Amino acid sequence: MNPIRRFAPRIPLVLATFVFAMISIRFLADPVGAAAAMGIAFTKPVGITIGRIGFAAFPLGSAIVTLLCLISPRRSFIGLAFVAIMLTVALAVRILGIAVDHTMSESLRVTISEVVLLVASIAGMITTSPHRT
């Protein structure tokens, strides 16, 4: 199999690893400033700690999982499935938030990005499926 065809389905893993890592770094380095940029205010030090867990630790753990799946071609399908699951859940919660909080204009850009990465992840899963004949 040609190297481009072998690596192309893993591109969503590269993108997801990068996005998860950047979110994590931003909230690890400056949780108060990163949250404030999104309209979130921490009012107690324990809130900052909880913010670091929710906004930095979980994305960092996700980045590590996707990186491990990326460096092992045998695990590409699992990594792509992980990304697809994470994005599906995030999109479901985001759509709920948009409906309840009326934040369509503020959420549109990131929603489109999530949909594109979800579609790419699903396409990658289809092409790397262990059950594909």
N, C-alpha and C positions, 0 to 999 in steps of 0.2 A: 504494500500500500504506500502511496506517495506521502511524504512527510506533511505536506499541507493538508491533505485530506485526513490524516491521522490527528493533527493538532487542532484544526479548525473547530471541531466540536467542543474542545476544551477552552476556547476563548471566553465563554461565559464564566468559567471558573477563575480565569485571570482577572476579569472585571469584578466579579464578586469579591475575590480576595482583596483587591485594591480598595473597593468601596467600603467593605467591612473594616479594613485596617485604618483607612482615613477617618471614618466616623470614630473609631476607638481612640486614635491618637488625638483627635480634636478634643474629645471629652476627657481624656486622661490629662492632657496638658493644661487645659483651662476649662473645667466643667462649668464654672459660673458664667464666663464669657460666651462659651458655645451655647449654653442653654438660653442665655439672655438674647442672643441673636435670633432665637426661634420663639421668643416671647414667653420663655419659662423662667421663673424666678425661684431660687432656693432661698428659703427664709431661715433655715437653721443649718448648722454644720452637718448634722446627721442627714439632712436633705441632700447636701453635696455628696456625701458618701453613697447614699442610695442612687443618686444621679450617676455617679461613676460606675456603679454596678450595672444599672440598666442601660446606660448610654455608652459605656466603654468596655466593661467586662464581657457582656454578651456579644457585641460585635467583634471583640478581639478573639473570643473563643470560636466564633463563626469563621473568622479569617484564618485561624489556625487549622480548623477542619477543612476548609476549602483548599488551603495551601497543601496540606498533606494529601488530599485527593488529587490535586493538580500534579504533584511530583511523582505520583504513582499511576501510570496509565491504566492499570487494572482497577483503580478506584475512581476513575473519571465518572462513570455512570452514577456511583453513590454520591459523589460530590455534586454532580448536576441535579440529582434528585433532591439533595439537601437544599441547594439554592432554590429550586422550584418550590419546595415546601415552604421555606422561609418567605419567599416573595409572595406566594399565594396567601399565606396568613397575614403578612404585612398589608397586602392590597385589600384583603377583606376588612381588616381593622381600619385602614385608611378610608375606604369607601363608607364604612359605618360612620367614621368621624366626619367625613365630608357631608354626609346626609344629616347628621345630628347637629354638627357645629357650624354648618354652612360655610365651609372653608375651601370651596372648589377652586377659586382663583389662586389662593395661596398654595394649594396642593397639586395643581395641574402639572407643573414641570416635573416634579419628583414622581408623580403617578405615571406619567408617560415613560419615564426612565425605567421604573419598576416593571411596567408591562413589557417593554422592549427586552429587558434582561430576562424576564420570565419566559417569553416566547423563544429567545435564543437558548435558554437552558433546556426547555422542552425539546427544541429541535436537536440540541446536542445529545439529549437522552435518547432520542429516536435513533440517531446515527451511531451511538455507542452501546446500544442495548445489548446485554449479554445473550438475549434470546432472539436477536435479529439473525435471520438466515441469509 
